Amino acid sequence: MSKLTPMVAVGQVIKHRIWRDNRLVKVRLQRMSLDTNLLMYFPKQKDKWSVDIKNETKVGDIVVIRNLDETLGLDIYSKVDNILYQVGATVDPVTGRPCRGTEFLDEDRRKVEQSKRNVEDLRVKKTVEKAS
């Protein structure tokens, strides 16, 4: 196929799909464009399909995409290079402790909350199975 110029972009994964034995992810890129009448920049979003070679991404991850050497299809000409930020794995850069929003997470409390959620999920599944 055709050769492409090198490109690097950062975006957020919004969708997954399998196509011809390739795992594809739809990445939403955001660029700032100048409105010449107001002389202000406004965000413009563009969605691109990219190949996820390592199968590591989840919906919501912030990733770096690069162009492939050769295109796979009409709309598929980039690949996921690496993951910058994973969903749910936010770490405070100063202290190195995991956090959610502006609060630090306590690992013991987090494990207790996760076990409570798992028990509630099992109860919901049992009630759905009984209703069926």
N, C-alpha and C positions, 0 to 999 in steps of 0.2 A: 504494500500500500504506500501511502505518501509519508514523507518525512515531515515532522512538526518542529516548530521553534520551541526552545525550552521555556517552560512556564512553571511557576510555583505559586500556589495559592493556599489560603487557610479557610476552612469552612466547617459546617456542622452537618453530621450525618442525619438524614431525615427519613431514609427508607432503605430496605434491603430487597434484593431480588437475585434469582439464579437465572443465568442465560448462557446456553452452550457450555455447560460445565464450568462457568466462571461465576464467582460470587460478586455481584455488583452492588454498589451503594450509591444512593443519590445524595450528593453533597450540596448544601446551600451556601453559596458564596455571597458575600456582601461587599459592595464597592460604593464609594462615595462619588456622586456626580454633581457637577456645578450647575446650578440654575443661574443663567446669565442675567436674567431679569432681576432677581433678588440678590444676586451675588452671595448665595448661601449653598452649602453642600447638603445633599440629601442622600439617604441610603437607597441603593438599588440592589435588589436581590436577583441572583441567577442560579438555577439548579443545573447540576452536571452529574452525569452518570460516570462513576469511576470503578475500576477493578480493585477489589480487596484481595490481594494475593495471599496474605497471611491469615485471613479469616479471624481477625482480632477485634474488629470494630463492632460497636453496639449503637443503636439509635440514640442520638444525643451527644456522642463523642465529638470533640473538636479535633480535626485531622488536618494534616498537610498533604496536598495532592500535587503530583508532578505529571508532566506529559509522558506518555508511552513513546517508545521508539517508533512503533508502527501502530496504526489505528486498528481496533477490533471490529468496529462497525461504523455506521454513520455518526452516531452520537457518543461513542465510547472511545476516547483518546487520552484518558488520564488514569493514573493509578494512585492508590493511597500509599504515601511514603511512610509516614509514622503518625502515631497518636500523640497529640499535645496534652489534652486533658480528657481523662475518662469520666464517664458519668458516675457520680457517687463517690469519687475518690479525690475530693477536694482537700488539699493540705495547706495549712498556713505556712507561707514562705519564711516567716521569721522564726517561729517556734518549731516547725516541722510536725505539729500535731494535727490530726484530722479534724475538720470542722464542717458544720452545716450552717451556712449563712454567717452570722456573727458570733455563734456559740461554738465552743470546743466540744468535741464528742468524747465521752468517757467510754472506753472499750467495754467495760463490764456492763454498763447500762445499755449499751448498744446490743450486746449479745442477748440480754434479757428481753429487750424490745423485739428482737428478731424471733426469739422462741415464742413469744406471745403471738406474733403475726402468723407463725407457722401453725400454731394450735387453732387460731381462728380460721385459717384457710382450710384446715382439715374438717372443722365443723361445718363450714359452708359447703364443702364437697359432699359430705355425708347427707346433708339436708337436700341437696340437689339430686343425689342418687335415690333417696327415698321418694322424692316427688315424681321421679321418672317412672 
